[in-house]
Amino acid sequence: MPAGVSWFRYLTMLGTSILTMFAGAEVVHRYYRPDLSIPEIPPKPGELKTELLGLKDEIQTHNSQKH
């Protein structure tokens, strides 16, 4: 094994790191609670909560200054 680590210690660390990653993903998933519902009708532009409205405004002002 690499760096002289035994198989038992290697598998223990591998299992621990995988379980830690799963636990972290679960905590983040429960904290942010993503909306997994699929709407019947697609939302109109601006209604979707995940749009970067500040960035959208900045792009519009930048485009209006060019013209």
C-alpha positions as CSV (number, residue, x, y, z in Angstrom):
1,M,0.0,0.0,0.0
2,P,1.1,3.6,-0.5
3,A,3.1,5.1,2.3
4,G,3.2,1.9,4.2
5,V,-0.4,2.0,5.4
6,S,-2.1,-1.3,6.1
7,W,-5.2,-2.5,4.1
8,F,-7.4,-2.2,7.2
9,R,-6.3,1.4,7.9
10,Y,-6.7,2.3,4.2
11,L,-10.2,0.9,3.9
12,T,-11.2,2.5,7.2
13,M,-10.1,5.9,6.0
14,L,-11.7,5.4,2.6
15,G,-15.0,4.4,4.2
16,T,-14.9,7.3,6.7
17,S,-14.2,9.8,4.0
18,I,-17.1,8.5,1.8
19,L,-19.5,8.5,4.7
20,T,-18.4,12.1,5.6
21,M,-19.0,13.2,2.0
22,F,-22.5,11.7,2.0
23,A,-23.3,13.3,5.4
24,G,-22.1,16.7,4.2
25,A,-24.3,16.4,1.1
26,E,-27.3,15.5,3.2
27,V,-26.8,18.4,5.5
28,V,-26.5,20.9,2.6
29,H,-29.5,19.3,0.9
30,R,-31.6,19.6,4.1
31,Y,-30.4,23.2,4.8
32,Y,-31.1,24.6,1.3
33,R,-34.2,22.4,0.6
34,P,-34.2,22.6,-3.2
35,D,-37.5,22.9,-5.0
36,L,-37.7,19.6,-6.9
37,S,-41.2,20.0,-8.2
38,I,-41.6,20.2,-12.0
39,P,-44.1,22.9,-13.0
40,E,-46.8,22.2,-15.6
41,I,-46.2,25.4,-17.5
42,P,-42.6,26.8,-17.8
43,P,-42.2,30.0,-15.8
44,K,-42.0,33.3,-17.6
45,P,-38.6,35.1,-17.7
46,G,-38.1,36.8,-14.3
47,E,-40.4,34.5,-12.4
48,L,-37.8,31.9,-11.8
49,K,-36.2,32.4,-8.4
50,T,-32.8,31.1,-9.4
51,E,-32.2,33.7,-12.1
52,L,-29.4,36.1,-11.3
53,L,-31.5,39.3,-11.5
54,G,-28.7,41.6,-10.4
55,L,-26.5,40.2,-13.2
56,K,-29.4,40.5,-15.6
57,D,-29.9,44.2,-14.7
58,E,-26.1,44.8,-15.1
59,I,-26.1,43.2,-18.5
60,Q,-29.1,45.3,-19.6
61,T,-27.5,48.6,-18.5
62,H,-24.2,47.6,-20.1
63,N,-26.0,46.8,-23.4
64,S,-28.0,50.1,-23.3
65,Q,-24.8,52.1,-22.8
66,K,-23.3,50.5,-25.9
67,H,-26.1,51.7,-28.2
